[in-house]
């Protein structure tokens, strides 16, 4: 079972995403902000990170940078309500950029694709 670290400061969205992703067969761990996510990534050992950008304290872009500096092969999906961040070069190190929607179909499809790609890369290095 693949493990997702969901980084979302909106409690209602975190509950919705957790329920939807667990229904897809994923194990979901939730961090309420970027600082907590950076600590959790060390202990949880996620297969993929789904991260909001706009959060109090440490935003998703800064948290992603810190995570990738230690775990450069960790797939990260930036999941935000703001399409304007896609033009910010700091967001380009993410593996995918998904605009938030009440329909999680695109996010689920992106997670599945990145996990398959990550597994294939892992198989190739063994």
MMTF fields as JSON, N, C-alpha, C and O atoms, coordinates in Angstrom:
{
  "mmtfVersion": "1.0.0",
  "mmtfProducer": "UNKNOWN",
  "numBonds": 503,
  "numAtoms": 504,
  "numGroups": 126,
  "numChains": 1,
  "numModels": 1,
  "chainsPerModel": [1],
  "groupsPerChain": [126],
  "chainIdList": ["A"],
  "bondAtomList": [4, 2, 8, 6, 12, 10, 16, 14, 20, 18, 24, 22, 28, 26, 32, 30, 36, 34, 40, 38, 44, 42, 48, 46, 52, 50, 56, 54, 60, 58, 64, 62, 68, 66, 72, 70, 76, 74, 80, 78, 84, 82, 88, 86, 92, 90, 96, 94, 100, 98, 104, 102, 108, 106, 112, 110, 116, 114, 120, 118, 124, 122, 128, 126, 132, 130, 136, 134, 140, 138, 144, 142, 148, 146, 152, 150, 156, 154, 160, 158, 164, 162, 168, 166, 172, 170, 176, 174, 180, 178, 184, 182, 188, 186, 192, 190, 196, 194, 200, 198, 204, 202, 208, 206, 212, 210, 216, 214, 220, 218, 224, 222, 228, 226, 232, 230, 236, 234, 240, 238, 244, 242, 248, 246, 252, 250, 256, 254, 260, 258, 264, 262, 268, 266, 272, 270, 276, 274, 280, 278, 284, 282, 288, 286, 292, 290, 296, 294, 300, 298, 304, 302, 308, 306, 312, 310, 316, 314, 320, 318, 324, 322, 328, 326, 332, 330, 336, 334, 340, 338, 344, 342, 348, 346, 352, 350, 356, 354, 360, 358, 364, 362, 368, 366, 372, 370, 376, 374, 380, 378, 384, 382, 388, 386, 392, 390, 396, 394, 400, 398, 404, 402, 408, 406, 412, 410, 416, 414, 420, 418, 424, 422, 428, 426, 432, 430, 436, 434, 440, 438, 444, 442, 448, 446, 452, 450, 456, 454, 460, 458, 464, 462, 468, 466, 472, 470, 476, 474, 480, 478, 484, 482, 488, 486, 492, 490, 496, 494, 500, 498],
  "bondOrderList": [1, 1, 1, 1, 1, 1, 1, 1, 1, 1, 1, 1, 1, 1, 1, 1, 1, 1, 1, 1, 1, 1, 1, 1, 1, 1, 1, 1, 1, 1, 1, 1, 1, 1, 1, 1, 1, 1, 1, 1, 1, 1, 1, 1, 1, 1, 1, 1, 1, 1, 1, 1, 1, 1, 1, 1, 1, 1, 1, 1, 1, 1, 1, 1, 1, 1, 1, 1, 1, 1, 1, 1, 1, 1, 1, 1, 1, 1, 1, 1, 1, 1, 1, 1, 1, 1, 1, 1, 1, 1, 1, 1, 1, 1, 1, 1, 1, 1, 1, 1, 1, 1, 1, 1, 1, 1, 1, 1, 1, 1, 1, 1, 1, 1, 1, 1, 1, 1, 1, 1, 1, 1, 1, 1, 1],
  "groupList": [{"groupName": "UNK", "atomNameList": ["N", "CA", "C", "O"], "elementList": ["N", "C", "C", "O"], "formalChargeList": [0, 0, 0, 0], "bondAtomList": [1, 0, 2, 1, 3, 2], "bondOrderList": [1, 1, 2], "singleLetterCode": "X", "chemCompType": "L-PEPTIDE LINKING"}],
  "groupTypeList": [0, 0, 0, 0, 0, 0, 0, 0, 0, 0, 0, 0, 0, 0, 0, 0, 0, 0, 0, 0, 0, 0, 0, 0, 0, 0, 0, 0, 0, 0, 0, 0, 0, 0, 0, 0, 0, 0, 0, 0, 0, 0, 0, 0, 0, 0, 0, 0, 0, 0, 0, 0, 0, 0, 0, 0, 0, 0, 0, 0, 0, 0, 0, 0, 0, 0, 0, 0, 0, 0, 0, 0, 0, 0, 0, 0, 0, 0, 0, 0, 0, 0, 0, 0, 0, 0, 0, 0, 0, 0, 0, 0, 0, 0, 0, 0, 0, 0, 0, 0, 0, 0, 0, 0, 0, 0, 0, 0, 0, 0, 0, 0, 0, 0, 0, 0, 0, 0, 0, 0, 0, 0, 0, 0, 0, 0],
  "groupIdList": [1, 2, 3, 4, 5, 6, 7, 8, 9, 10, 11, 12, 13, 14, 15, 16, 17, 18, 19, 20, 21, 22, 23, 24, 25, 26, 27, 28, 29, 30, 31, 32, 33, 34, 35, 36, 37, 38, 39, 40, 41, 42, 43, 44, 45, 46, 47, 48, 49, 50, 51, 52, 53, 54, 55, 56, 57, 58, 59, 60, 61, 62, 63, 64, 65, 66, 67, 68, 69, 70, 71, 72, 73, 74, 75, 76, 77, 78, 79, 80, 81, 82, 83, 84, 85, 86, 87, 88, 89, 90, 91, 92, 93, 94, 95, 96, 97, 98, 99, 100, 101, 102, 103, 104, 105, 106, 107, 108, 109, 110, 111, 112, 113, 114, 115, 116, 117, 118, 119, 120, 121, 122, 123, 124, 125, 126],
  "secStructList": [7, 7, 3, 3, 3, 3, 3, 7, 1, 7, 2, 2, 2, 2, 2, 2, 2, 2, 2, 2, 2, 2, 2, 6, 6, 7, 3, 3, 3, 3, 3, 1, 1, 2, 2, 2, 2, 2, 2, 2, 2, 2, 2, 2, 7, 7, 1, 3, 3, 3, 3, 7, 1, 7, 7, 1, 1, 1, 7, 2, 2, 2, 2, 2, 2, 2, 2, 2, 2, 2, 7, 6, 6, 7, 3, 3, 3, 3, 3, 3, 1, 7, 4, 4, 4, 4, 4, 1, 4, 4, 4, 4, 4, 1, 1, 3, 3, 3, 3, 7, 7, 1, 7, 6, 2, 2, 2, 2, 2, 2, 2, 2, 2, 2, 2, 2, 2, 2, 2, 2, 2, 2, 2, 2, 2, 7],
  "xCoordList": [0.845, 0.0, 0.893, 1.777, 0.65, 1.439, 1.004, -0.174, 1.997, 1.75, 1.859, 2.847, 0.822, 0.774, 0.905, 0.228, 1.786, 1.836, 1.049, 1.48, -0.102, -0.966, -0.673, -0.774, -0.311, 0.013, -1.065, -1.082, -1.962, -3.148, -3.556, -3.785, -3.645, -3.995, -5.507, -5.94, -6.308, -7.763, -8.259, -8.173, -8.773, -9.167, -10.235, -10.17, -11.215, -12.271, -11.732, -12.124, -10.838, -10.231, -9.362, -9.346, -8.651, -7.805, -8.655, -8.26, -9.82, -10.718, -11.233, -11.216, -11.689, -12.201, -11.134, -11.385, -9.941, -8.854, -8.472, -8.253, -8.395, -8.032, -9.054, -8.681, -10.33, -11.373, -11.308, -11.375, -11.179, -11.142, -9.914, -10.019, -8.767, -7.537, -7.48, -6.972, -7.99, -8.046, -9.007, -8.775, -10.082, -11.02, -10.354, -10.788, -9.296, -8.528, -7.473, -6.789, -7.351, -6.409, -5.082, -4.153, -4.972, -3.726, -3.773, -4.839, -2.598, -2.453, -2.136, -1.246, -2.852, -2.688, -2.272, -2.903, -1.21, -0.764, -0.951, -0.667, -1.422, -1.729, -0.816, -0.61, -0.274, 0.484, -0.27, -0.708, -0.422, -1.233, -0.465, -1.062, 0.848, 1.617, 2.978, 3.337, 3.702, 4.979, 6.019, 6.794, 6.042, 7.036, 6.8, 7.743, 5.557, 5.223, 5.528, 6.024, 5.23, 5.487, 6.971, 7.329, 7.833, 9.278, 9.746, 10.65, 9.135, 9.47, 8.908, 9.582, 7.668, 7.009, 7.656, 7.676, 8.184, 8.744, 9.885, 10.134, 10.572, 11.666, 11.166, 11.804, 10.022, 9.502, 8.496, 8.421, 7.731, 6.643, 7.134, 6.559, 8.189, 8.74, 7.658, 7.371, 7.057, 5.979, 6.49, 7.656, 5.587, 5.904, 5.682, 6.263, 4.828, 4.511, 3.979, 3.414, 4.168, 3.669, 2.691, 2.987, 1.524, 0.542, 0.487, 0.071, 0.915, 1.131, 0.418, 0.522, -0.314, -0.893, 0.268, 1.339, 0.061, 1.125, 0.898, 1.79, -0.291, -0.579, -0.974, -2.106, -0.004, -0.234, 0.49, 1.486, -0.001, 0.689, 2.014, 2.211, 2.902, 4.205, 5.151, 5.803, 5.237, 6.099, 5.197, 4.43, 5.295, 4.436, 4.93, 6.014, 4.125, 4.419, 5.667, 6.365, 5.957, 7.139, 8.41, 9.351, 8.441, 9.622, 9.765, 10.866, 8.638, 8.683, 9.144, 9.93, 8.653, 9.062, 10.572, 11.243, 11.095, 12.535, 13.341, 14.356, 12.904, 13.607, 13.537, 14.525, 12.35, 12.199, 13.079, 13.775, 13.041, 13.779, 15.292, 16.052, 15.734, 17.175, 17.722, 18.906, 16.854, 17.267, 16.77, 17.382, 15.666, 15.022, 14.702, 13.543, 15.735, 15.54, 14.716, 14.308, 14.463, 13.651, 12.211, 11.446, 11.829, 10.479, 9.53, 9.713, 8.515, 7.565, 6.71, 6.221, 6.54, 5.756, 4.734, 5.065, 3.489, 2.427, 2.033, 1.634, 2.141, 1.626, 0.144, -0.245, -0.672, -2.126, -2.664, -2.726, -3.051, -3.414, -4.612, -4.939, -5.253, -6.391, -5.934, -6.752, -4.652, -4.148, -3.292, -2.207, -3.774, -3.01, -1.791, -0.867, -1.771, -0.661, 0.678, 1.724, 0.668, 1.916, 2.625, 3.834, 1.885, 2.476, 3.568, 4.492, 3.461, 4.445, 5.671, 6.683, 5.597, 6.707, 7.761, 7.478, 8.957, 9.99, 10.301, 10.804, 10.019, 10.261, 9.349, 9.668, 8.222, 7.296, 7.679, 7.115, 8.614, 8.959, 9.632, 9.679, 10.148, 10.791, 9.77, 10.133, 8.494, 7.445, 7.264, 7.495, 6.854, 6.605, 5.303, 5.145, 4.369, 3.089, 2.475, 2.815, 1.563, 0.871, -0.604, -0.988, -1.435, -2.859, -3.662, -3.43, -4.607, -5.488, -6.572, -7.183, -6.807, -7.814, -9.191, -9.544, -9.949, -11.3, -12.091, -11.516, -13.414, -14.232, -14.212, -14.496, -13.878, -13.701, -12.22, -11.389, -11.886, -10.489, -9.949, -8.87, -10.69, -10.291, -8.913, -8.112, -8.626, -7.312, -6.197, -5.139, -6.426, -5.416, -5.154, -3.999, -6.207, -6.052, -5.293, -4.43, -5.619, -4.945, -3.463, -2.611, -3.158, -1.771, -0.992, 0.157, -1.602, -0.945, -0.605, 0.521, -1.572, -1.368, -0.233, 0.621, -0.225, 0.809, 2.2, 3.15, 2.317, 3.626, 4.111, 5.307, 3.202, 3.611, 4.075, 5.039, 3.394, 3.822, 5.194, 6.043, 5.408, 6.698, 7.805, 8.914, 7.489, 8.457, 8.811, 9.975, 7.805, 8.044, 8.896, 9.792, 8.61, 9.382, 10.837, 11.754, 11.045, 12.416, 13.128, 14.321, 12.405, 12.978, 13.349, 14.385, 12.517, 12.803, 14.025, 14.811, 14.198, 15.322, 16.658, 17.696, 16.638, 17.897, 18.286, 19.39, 17.392, 17.699, 18.468, 18.808],
  "yCoordList": [-1.176, 0.0, 1.243, 1.388, 2.12, 3.353, 4.339, 4.443, 5.062, 6.022, 7.446, 7.811, 8.241, 9.635, 10.529, 10.325, 11.525, 12.584, 13.753, 14.38, 14.04, 15.128, 16.341, 16.273, 17.45, 18.666, 19.689, 20.274, 19.893, 20.728, 21.384, 20.701, 22.725, 23.442, 23.564, 23.842, 23.368, 23.424, 22.061, 21.065, 22.03, 20.758, 20.02, 18.798, 20.745, 20.092, 19.481, 18.376, 20.193, 19.632, 18.426, 17.438, 18.506, 17.379, 16.135, 15.026, 16.317, 15.179, 14.61, 13.396, 15.485, 15.034, 14.274, 13.175, 14.86, 14.231, 12.89, 11.908, 12.857, 11.611, 10.52, 9.394, 10.844, 9.852, 9.358, 8.155, 10.283, 9.926, 9.072, 8.087, 9.449, 8.72, 7.366, 6.396, 7.296, 6.002, 5.051, 3.843, 5.597, 4.781, 4.212, 3.191, 4.885, 4.409, 3.375, 2.808, 3.139, 2.128, 2.674, 1.904, 3.989, 4.588, 4.756, 4.916, 4.715, 5.092, 6.582, 7.023, 7.361, 8.818, 9.32, 9.005, 10.099, 10.814, 12.301, 12.746, 13.072, 14.484, 15.371, 15.135, 16.397, 17.455, 18.756, 19.027, 19.558, 20.771, 21.986, 23.03, 21.854, 22.96, 22.436, 21.283, 23.291, 22.89, 22.481, 21.554, 23.163, 22.845, 21.428, 20.65, 21.106, 19.766, 18.722, 17.636, 19.056, 18.125, 17.788, 16.635, 18.785, 18.544, 17.593, 16.787, 17.688, 16.769, 15.374, 14.367, 15.329, 14.044, 13.247, 12.017, 13.928, 13.204, 12.292, 11.258, 12.672, 11.86, 10.594, 9.544, 10.699, 9.584, 8.715, 7.507, 9.331, 8.635, 7.88, 6.855, 8.374, 7.786, 7.595, 6.47, 8.717, 8.616, 8.232, 8.442, 7.666, 7.357, 8.573, 8.68, 9.492, 10.7, 11.753, 11.427, 13.026, 14.131, 14.94, 15.298, 15.218, 16.113, 17.336, 17.251, 18.493, 19.656, 20.902, 21.283, 21.525, 22.837, 23.838, 23.565, 24.97, 25.982, 27.036, 27.322, 27.613, 28.731, 28.223, 27.793, 28.284, 27.828, 28.767, 29.385, 28.878, 29.735, 29.119, 27.907, 29.971, 29.499, 29.276, 30.212, 28.055, 27.707, 27.279, 26.324, 27.987, 27.628, 26.362, 25.859, 25.864, 24.602, 24.628, 23.62, 25.758, 25.837, 25.748, 25.05, 26.447, 26.359, 24.947, 24.399, 24.359, 23.006, 22.006, 21.107, 22.161, 21.26, 21.356, 20.337, 22.566, 22.754, 22.056, 21.425, 22.163, 21.517, 19.999, 19.304, 19.487, 18.032, 17.497, 16.495, 18.173, 17.688, 17.823, 17.125, 18.715, 18.838, 17.578, 17.265, 16.861, 15.625, 14.375, 13.312, 14.5, 13.345, 13.731, 13.965, 13.796, 14.326, 13.427, 13.858, 12.193, 11.3, 11.19, 10.377, 11.993, 11.972, 12.73, 13.928, 12.051, 12.755, 13.734, 13.399, 14.948, 15.984, 16.538, 16.892, 16.602, 17.242, 18.498, 18.433, 19.648, 20.879, 20.928, 20.829, 21.08, 21.05, 22.35, 22.507, 23.275, 24.598, 25.151, 24.699, 26.12, 26.777, 27.875, 28.425, 28.201, 29.339, 28.892, 28.34, 29.126, 28.746, 29.64, 29.26, 30.821, 31.77, 31.228, 31.621, 30.337, 29.779, 28.915, 28.7, 28.424, 27.553, 28.273, 27.638, 29.59, 30.397, 30.719, 31.176, 30.49, 30.762, 29.666, 28.494, 30.037, 29.032, 28.172, 27.059, 28.653, 27.849, 26.624, 25.637, 26.69, 25.548, 24.506, 23.412, 24.824, 23.93, 22.637, 21.682, 22.579, 21.339, 20.291, 19.152, 20.679, 19.703, 18.779, 19.176, 17.561, 16.595, 16.887, 16.529, 17.536, 17.873, 19.055, 19.349, 19.715, 20.882, 20.673, 20.623, 20.549, 20.278, 21.384, 21.715, 21.947, 22.97, 22.268, 21.305, 22.757, 22.16, 22.227, 23.187, 21.17, 21.062, 20.154, 19.333, 20.306, 19.4, 17.99, 17.019, 17.881, 16.584, 16.233, 16.911, 15.197, 14.839, 13.914, 13.34, 13.769, 12.866, 13.163, 12.247, 14.427, 14.777, 14.494, 13.99, 14.814, 14.557, 13.055, 12.633, 12.253, 10.8, 10.228, 9.364, 10.711, 10.243, 10.614, 9.818, 11.818, 12.279, 11.473, 11.105, 11.196, 10.383, 9.011, 8.536, 8.386, 7.043, 7.048, 6.161, 8.037, 8.129, 8.302, 7.64, 9.183, 9.432, 8.238, 7.947, 7.55, 6.361, 5.254, 4.548, 5.099, 4.101, 4.45, 3.575, 5.732, 6.187, 5.973, 5.557, 6.262, 6.094, 4.617, 4.278, 3.741, 2.306, 1.79, 0.97, 2.275, 1.847, 2.305, 1.568, 3.507, 4.003, 3.183, 2.906, 2.795, 1.97, 0.586, 0.039, 0.021, -1.288, -1.22, -2.167, -0.116, 0.039, 0.144, -0.216, 0.642, 0.823, -0.416, -0.488, -1.373, -2.567, -3.588, -4.652],
  "zCoordList": [0.0, 0.0, 0.0, 0.845, -0.946, -1.034, 0.038, 0.38, 0.559, 1.622, 1.079, 0.441, 1.349, 0.912, 2.132, 3.139, 2.034, 3.038, 2.457, 1.49, 3.049, 2.628, 3.496, 4.721, 2.865, 3.606, 3.28, 2.198, 4.233, 4.009, 5.32, 6.318, 5.314, 6.532, 6.739, 7.857, 5.717, 5.849, 6.339, 5.621, 7.557, 8.17, 7.362, 7.228, 6.822, 6.053, 4.766, 4.391, 4.092, 2.886, 3.23, 2.495, 4.328, 4.745, 4.998, 4.636, 5.617, 5.874, 4.551, 4.348, 3.656, 2.356, 1.581, 1.086, 1.475, 0.723, 1.342, 0.632, 2.671, 3.354, 3.053, 2.721, 3.167, 2.898, 1.456, 1.205, 0.516, -0.906, -1.24, -1.972, -0.708, -1.025, -0.316, -0.877, 0.894, 1.577, 0.857, 0.82, 0.287, -0.486, -1.746, -2.279, -2.213, -3.372, -2.968, -3.82, -1.651, -1.175, -0.684, -0.441, -0.532, -0.05, 1.464, 2.059, 2.063, 3.469, 3.47, 2.744, 4.272, 4.255, 5.626, 6.635, 5.65, 6.851, 6.555, 5.442, 7.53, 7.306, 8.145, 9.336, 7.494, 8.178, 7.941, 6.823, 8.982, 8.847, 8.317, 8.052, 8.165, 7.57, 7.098, 7.338, 6.439, 5.861, 6.883, 6.648, 8.009, 9.048, 9.592, 9.738, 9.886, 10.381, 9.305, 9.607, 8.055, 6.95, 6.839, 6.598, 7.011, 6.923, 8.022, 7.805, 9.193, 10.281, 9.992, 10.209, 9.499, 9.266, 8.143, 8.19, 7.139, 5.99, 6.436, 5.816, 7.5, 8.021, 8.72, 8.643, 9.4, 10.197, 9.451, 9.676, 8.571, 7.889, 6.657, 6.289, 6.02, 4.804, 3.732, 3.324, 3.278, 2.299, 0.908, 0.574, 0.114, -1.278, -2.17, -3.25, -1.701, -2.458, -1.493, -0.449, -1.857, -1.042, -1.894, -3.034, -1.318, -1.94, -1.047, 0.108, -1.59, -0.752, -1.253, -2.418, -0.327, -0.58, -0.618, -0.077, -1.242, -1.277, -0.209, 0.589, -0.194, 0.694, 2.079, 2.304, 3.006, 4.376, 5.33, 4.955, 6.559, 7.531, 7.973, 7.894, 8.431, 8.915, 7.769, 7.307, 7.306, 6.175, 5.016, 5.138, 3.899, 2.769, 2.077, 2.371, 1.164, 0.505, -0.354, -0.461, -0.964, -1.83, -0.999, -1.375, 0.12, 0.992, 1.562, 1.609, 1.998, 2.549, 1.499, 1.797, 0.264, -0.81, -1.035, -1.199, -1.042, -1.224, -0.145, -0.438, 1.09, 2.2, 2.086, 2.322, 1.72, 1.573, 0.45, 0.617, -0.69, -1.853, -1.687, -2.359, -0.797, -0.567, 0.117, -0.005, 0.834, 1.512, 0.795, 0.899, 0.071, -0.581, -2.022, -2.367, -2.861, -4.212, -5.124, -6.203, -4.716, -5.539, -5.046, -5.565, -4.053, -3.496, -4.426, -4.643, -4.981, -5.847, -5.033, -3.954, -5.569, -4.91, -5.898, -7.03, -5.444, -6.211, -5.466, -4.303, -6.126, -5.547, -5.881, -7.044, -4.855, -5.002, -4.409, -3.19, -5.277, -4.808, -5.556, -6.654, -4.958, -5.592, -6.548, -7.285, -6.549, -7.31, -8.487, -8.299, -9.683, -10.868, -11.072, -11.791, -10.453, -10.649, -10.155, -10.672, -9.169, -8.663, -9.703, -9.612, -10.683, -11.697, -12.488, -12.996, -12.59, -13.309, -12.458, -12.988, -11.16, -10.249, -10.409, -10.164, -10.814, -11.077, -9.853, -10.006, -8.656, -7.454, -7.399, -6.736, -8.094, -8.092, -9.14, -9.152, -10.004, -11.116, -10.675, -11.45, -9.466, -9.022, -8.573, -8.278, -8.524, -8.212, -9.414, -10.556, -9.146, -10.216, -10.942, -12.11, -10.256, -10.871, -10.129, -8.983, -10.822, -10.295, -10.6, -11.768, -9.573, -9.756, -9.079, -7.917, -9.823, -9.268, -8.448, -8.912, -7.225, -6.35, -6.999, -7.684, -6.754, -7.275, -6.343, -5.627, -6.356, -5.552, -6.136, -5.435, -7.413, -8.063, -7.978, -8.582, -7.246, -7.037, -8.127, -7.977, -9.215, -10.292, -10.857, -11.045, -11.13, -11.69, -10.692, -11.069, -9.43, -8.402, -8.276, -8.219, -8.232, -8.121, -9.317, -9.16, -10.496, -11.71, -11.675, -12.071, -11.203, -11.123, -10.091, -10.335, -8.943, -7.912, -8.478, -8.337, -9.113, -9.669, -10.695, -10.683, -11.575, -12.615, -12.004, -12.422, -11.024, -10.411, -9.596, -9.578, -8.927, -8.175, -9.116, -8.818, -10.247, -11.23, -11.791, -11.965, -12.074, -12.596, -11.555, -11.89, -10.307, -9.223, -9.029, -8.818, -9.101, -8.974, -10.129, -9.931, -11.331, -12.505, -12.379, -12.742, -11.871, -11.682, -10.609, -10.73, -9.566, -8.505, -9.023, -8.645, -9.879, -10.474, -11.36, -11.408, -12.059, -12.991, -12.267, -12.823, -11.014, -10.286, -9.479, -8.939, -9.401, -8.597, -9.401, -8.883]
}
